[in-house]
């Protein structure tokens, strides 16, 4: 079998790339005015992404198109989503399909079949239990794909359910984290990380260490940096000393860092990507130094 998603990600980080994930959440009103003027919103999105992907691929190993922004445009949006995924993979990028699917039986199997056709990894919702996850796990075991299970999300309302405690005092997020560890136990890469990962928001850095201990082999997808208030400097516990263990996502701060009429929008994106890369590299150097000298 070809190298798994996790192995390919680890290879890219080992080669010097940052564990960065660039979210693609395209809003037509925020696209550069000079990109495909007069074309449909879906066509303009594809044209914009086609232009920025080479810059992303020089600095980050992963992109995460959020399907909601494409679905909002109907059938044309779905075709645009397919094309964006195709372009990213053709350009050497790994693709996380941010689809947050979760259902049971044949429905879950259909979701897995549909979305793994376009992405190397998917976000999934565990609310319906193991039978909702199993069709996605099959693709992890048999085809080297990966999933990121929603564990502790970055939105302000997440605590409504995720912070509830069971009779043993464990939060719902901690219960799901332990399930993630079990689901991934037979999918570990040679580097030690499984194909079953978790979404843990950067806005909950106070819980990160406990969640990492509950699922030590799970690769993490960390949203919430930037516009939502999370800080990269708080994420050291997500990584091991090699720089493996997580990808940190930024969306608006990367691909909406300009005004639509700004003629220098490409330069602004390049600068934002460079700053993101540098900040993550600083974090990994700090993490490696701590591992080498745990008692400075």
C-alpha positions, 0 to 999 in steps of 0.5 A: 500500500502507498504511504498513508496520509500520516506518513506523508505528513510526517515526511513533509514536516521532516523535510523542513515544512511547517505543520501548517494547514491553510483553511480554504473558506472562500467567500465571494465578496472577499475575493480579489476584485481582479480575479476572474471578474464577470465570472460566476462566484464558483468560477472565481473561487477556483481561479483564486485558489488556482493562483494561491496554491503554489504559494501555499505548497511552498510553505505548508503541507496541508489545505483544508477546504470547508465544504460549507462555503462551496455548498452555499453555491449549489451544484456549481459550488460542489463542482468547485469543491471537487476542482479545488481538491483536485488542484491541491492534490495535483500540486502536491498538497494533502487535503483535509476535507472539512465536512464534519460528517457523521451518520449510521450504517449505509449513510455513513458508508456513502459519506465516506465513499463520497468524500474520500474520493476527493480528500486524503483526510476528513473531519467527522462528528462522533455524536452518533457513536462507533457505528457512525465512525466505522466506515471512515475507519475502514478507509483509514485501515485499508486505504491509508486515509485519515480522520479528525474526530471532533473532540474539543472545538474552538467555538464559544458554545462548545462547552454546552455539551463538551464540558459536561461531566460523566459520573466519573468526573470526565468531560464529554470531550475527554470521553471522546478523546479516549474513544479516539485513542481506541479507534486508532490503536491498529492504525499507527504509522512507523512514527507512532501516530495513528490515522485517527486524529482529533480536532482540538481548538487552540482556544482551549489550550488549557485542556490541551495537555489533558487531551493529549495524554488521553490520546497520545497517538492521535494527530491533532487538527488545531483550528482557532488560531488568529481570528478566534483568539488562539495563540500558537505559543500555547500549543507546545503540548500538541507536538513531540520533539520531532515536530510531529503530532499536529497541524495548526490551521489558519484560514481568514488570516491567510486568504483574507488578509487583504481588501478585495481592491488591493492590487498587492493581495498576492504579496500580502498572502505570501507575507502572511504565509511566511509569518505563519511558517516562522511562528510554527518553526519557532514553536517546534524549536522550542518544543525540541529544546524542551525535549532535549533538556527537560530540566533547564 
